[in-house]
Amino acid sequence: MLDFLIQILQCPACHGELSWQVSVGRGDSIEEAEARCTACGATYPVREGVAVFLTPDIRRKDLWEDVDSHLIQYLRQHPDVERQLMDVPLEALAPADQFYRGLVLEERGDFEQAKAALDAAWPGLYLAEHLACHQQQMEYVVQTLASGDGPIVDLASGRCQLVEALARAVTRPIVATDFSPCVLWRDRRWMQFQGLLEGISFLAFDARHTPFKDASVETLTTNLGLPNIEQPGSLLQELRRIVSGTFWAISQFYPQDDEANAAALRDAEVSELVFRRSTLDHFAAAGWHVELVNPCSAAARPTPIGVVLEGAGIDAFPVAETTLEWCVLLAR
């Protein structure tokens, strides 16, 4: 993480001031350190460039780690399946299997071949209009933010698609964040492989308990990160506390009358921020003023499942074909 962050970070548990002990630094980058809260005594490490601000009371459920570890363990126990996945020509695999091959190659540190596998997978996993709408939203955010200044904090960065696009186009510091330290360590290696690591920090935290001081974030972004976070009311109130400028949220909304997907989303307890009406209601209740810009619509279908990894899927939703409304949600 870049050392300018020290000035705007606090204890996510009690909001106390942090005392820093930096053991390994590289220029203005902190590689190894420990931050201790001067009020409650909680400690937060920086390891391999990733700062981990997960409070002790938070239930740990790292889905990224679960997927990676279970996949590697499964292949280790089934070498015949591993050969079918890894040793055949890439074009012989189904799109979902191409995707999982990419994950395995990432785990092995072969990012060049991993990129080739993932690039091959996307057109088979998603409809062309779906990919085009998503790309349109990312380009809108990147082009708009390219002319500004000050740090950009990206919420729920996941595989860092938006962070990577921003890093290629802006000179501003970027902070990639996620609940999962594991995915951030992967993202850091990926950015280093791409030659984009300069100027990017990596912070792990629960978005309902961020480590930022009040009104310390001028520009907040997220790329489809809202539906993945539980308890949207407390989340949006926390983001309202830290954001002094604008929240740019790439979003997609299901039709209000889409009963098949609505039922599945409710069962998974992630339905609050995937419909336009309820999303706007939640933002208003948290004190935000919202504008929806750059709209487009595209058909979406359930992502195909694996053949070699029989039954392995990529996305849980949609469960039935639908038409999604895409936009950038601007909240101030």
Sequence and secondary structure as in RCSB ss.txt:
>XXXX:A:sequence
MLDFLIQILQCPACHGELSWQVSVGRGDSIEEAEARCTACGATYPVREGVAVFLTPDIRRKDLWEDVDSHLIQYL
RQHPDVERQLMDVPLEALAPADQFYRGLVLEERGDFEQAKAALDAAWPGLYLAEHLACHQQQMEYVVQTLASGDG
PIVDLASGRCQLVEALARAVTRPIVATDFSPCVLWRDRRWMQFQGLLEGISFLAFDARHTPFKDASVETLTTNLG
LPNIEQPGSLLQELRRIVSGTFWAISQFYPQDDEANAAALRDAEVSELVFRRSTLDHFAAAGWHVELVNPCSAAA
RPTPIGVVLEGAGIDAFPVAETTLEWCVLLAR
>XXXX:A:secstr
 BGGGGGGB  TTT   EEEEEEEEETTEEEEEEEEETTT  EEEEETTEEE   TTS    HHHHHHHHHHHHH
HH HHHHHHHHSS GGGS HHHHHHHHHHHHHTT HHHHHHHHHHHHHHHS HHHHHHHHHHHHHHHHHHTT  S
 EEEES TT HHHHHHHHH  S EEEEES HHHHHHHHHHHHHHT  TTEEEEE  TTS  B TT EEEEEEES 
GGGSS HHHHHHHHHHHEEEEEEEEEEEB TT HHHHHHHHHTT  TTSBHHHHHHHHHHTT  EEEEEEEEEEE
      TTTTT  S    SS EEEEEEEEEE 
